[in-house]
């Protein structure tokens, strides 16, 4: 069974990312051999990253970071659900990534589900750059959601029909990449 973490990158009180993440987790879990679990950064309530040493040198000491690090370390692959804020990822997601050790994501399949008024594509590209530092194996298959067309009244998630099968395809690619690179972890 492949364990896939579905990370909600936004912590805002009025966020729409939780709806997207639940949809992603459901679609991912429909892929044979996949167990998907939502990881909510808002529930983790991480403080600002202020460790004495970078995580490339030592695991974080912050107690609130331990469940986050454990969830990602134990996952076989990760699907990040990110909005686009000011042409980038939310600060909450960047802060959370700063708490991860390189080994927690190295050689794991990773997928990106982005949303925004332009589909969140700029945030996805920023996230790809950050994930490259971890040696994460980001897959090309990407799910791009538009707030004007995939959300009723820009708040209730109702994905357009053409998204059918996208998450499943992405999940299959994440699992395949993770399995192919397992000996390197």
C-alpha positions, 0 to 999 in steps of 0.5 A, a space after each residue: 500500500 502506497 501512503 500518500 500525504 495530501 498537504 493543504 498549503 493554506 491556513 486562512 480561515 476562509 480558505 477553499 483549499 480544504 475542499 480541494 484537498 478532500 477531493 484530491 484525497 478521495 480521488 487519490 485513494 480511488 487508485 488501487 494500492 493507494 492510501 491517502 491522508 490529508 495533512 492540514 497545516 492549519 491544524 499543525 499550527 507551526 510557529 515561524 521557522 527559527 531553528 538554530 541550525 538548518 534542517 540540512 544539518 539537524 532535525 528541527 527541535 520545535 515540538 510542533 514540527 515533529 508531527 509534520 516531519 513525521 507525516 511527510 517522512 512516513 509518506 511514500 509520496 506527497 500531493 501538495 494543494 497550494 493556492 497562489 498568493 502574490 504569484 507564489 505559494 503561501 507563506 504558511 507552506 514555505 514555512 512548513 517546508 523549511 521545517 522538513 529535513 531533506 531526507 523527508 522528501 528526497 527521492 519521493 514522488 510529489 505532485 502539485 495541485 494548484 488553484 487561483 485566478 490563473 490556476 495557480 501555475 506561478 505558485 506551482 512553479 515556485 513550489 517546484 523550485 523549492 522541492 528541487 532542493 529536497 531532491 523530491 521527484 516532482 511529476 509533470 502531471 499537474 492539476 490546475 484549478 481556476 477559481 472563476 470556473 471551478 468554484 461556484 461563487 468563487 467559494 464552493 469547489 465544483 470542478 469542471 468535468 474536464 478534471 475527471 481523471 487528472 488526480 488519478 493520473 497524477 497519483 499513479 505518476 507519484 506512486 510510480 516515481 516513488 517506487 522507482 526511486 525507493 532504493 535511493 531513500 
